[in-house]
Amino acid sequence: MKIGCWIFMFMGVMGILCLLIGAFGIPADMSLYGYSTNKPISFMGIFLAIVIGIKGFAAYSLWFEKSNAISIGKFDAILGFVLCVIALVYFPLVHHTISIRLEILFLIPYYKVLNRMEYAWENLEEQ
């Protein structure tokens, strides 16, 4: 979980940097859960930056053991799962290409680990 936190905190910072780069009209590739763009200042670019920012904030909260970290992490996992399912259904219908999103294989255990950690996390706060 520790390495994942660092990866997603870095990813959150890079999402913000992509928006800043895009503000100057420079293209920057952004991709997550099958959604991608090379124009950070567009609907898809801002959407991806928000999702990446949520992932980065969840990682930051978990790493620094913030009181709301489990809730944010669960929201992140559910949001990621929903976006993957939408991509699994939407892309074959519109683009006529089948794409299997392997991220779901990581999001489900991530949610389960957070679910198991929740009780210990809440008791840790009370001490």
N, C-alpha and C positions, 0 to 999 in steps of 0.2 A: 504494500500500500504506500510505503514511503517514496519509492521511486516514481510511482504513478502520480503522487502529489506534486513532486518536482516537475515532472513532464507537463502536467496540466497547468501548473502555475506559469511555467515558461510559455506554454501555448496561449494562455490568457494575455500575457504581455505582448506576444507576437500579434494577437488579434487586434489589440489597441494600436500597435505600430502599423499594421496594415491599413487601418482607418486613417492614420496620420499621413502615411505615404499616399494613399488614395486621394486625400484632400489636395495634394499637389498635382493630381492628374497622372500620377505614375501607376501603371498597372501592377497589381500584386495578386498572386494566386492564393485563393482561400478555398479550403475544401474540408467538409466534415459530414459524415453519415451519408455520403453520396451526393450531397449538394455542393456545388462548386461555382466559383466565379473568378474572374481576373480583374473585376472592377469593384474595389472595396466600397466606393461611394455609389451604391445602387441598392435596390431593395434586398436582393440576395446577399450582397456584401455586408450590409448593416445587420441583417438577420443572422448571418453566420458570426459576425463579430459579437453580437449579443449572446448567442449560444456558447461561443468559445469563452466569452467573459464569465458566463454563469459557471462553466466548467472550471475556469481558473479560480473564481471566488470560492467554489466548493472545495477545491484542493487547498487553497489558502486557509480556509476555515478548519478543515480537517487537520492540516499540518500544525496549526497554532492552537488547536483544541478549543475553538470558540464554542460558546454555549449552543449556538444554532447550527453547528456544523452538520449534524446528522440530518436535520430537516432539509438543509440546503443540498446535501449529498443525495438524499432520496429524491428530491425534486429534480436534480440533475439527471439521475438515473432514469426516472420516469419520462422526463422530457426526451432524453436520448432514445429510449425505447420507442416512444410514440413517433419520433422523427424517422427512426429506422423503418418502422412498420409502414409509415406513409411512403417512404422512398421505395420500399419493396412492392407496394401496390401501384403507386403513381408512375414510376419510370417505365415499367413494362406496358402500361396502357398508353402512355403518351409517346415515348421514344422507341417503343417496340424492341427494347433490349431487356434481357433478364439480368438482374444484378443481385447477388446474394450479399447482404450486409452482415459481415462477420462481427461487427461491433456488438450486435445483440448477444453474442456468446460471452462478451466481457461485461455487458451492462447488467445481465441477470445476476451473475455472482457478486458483482459490485453492490447491487441492491441488497442481496441476501447478507453479505458481510455487514453492511450498514445496519440492517435490521437486527442482527445478532449483537452488534456493538451498542445499540441504543440504550439498553437497560444499564450496562456498565457505565456508559457515558453520563447518563442522568444521575446515577449514584455517585459518580466521581465529582460532579458539580456540588452535591450536597455536603461533601466532606470539607 
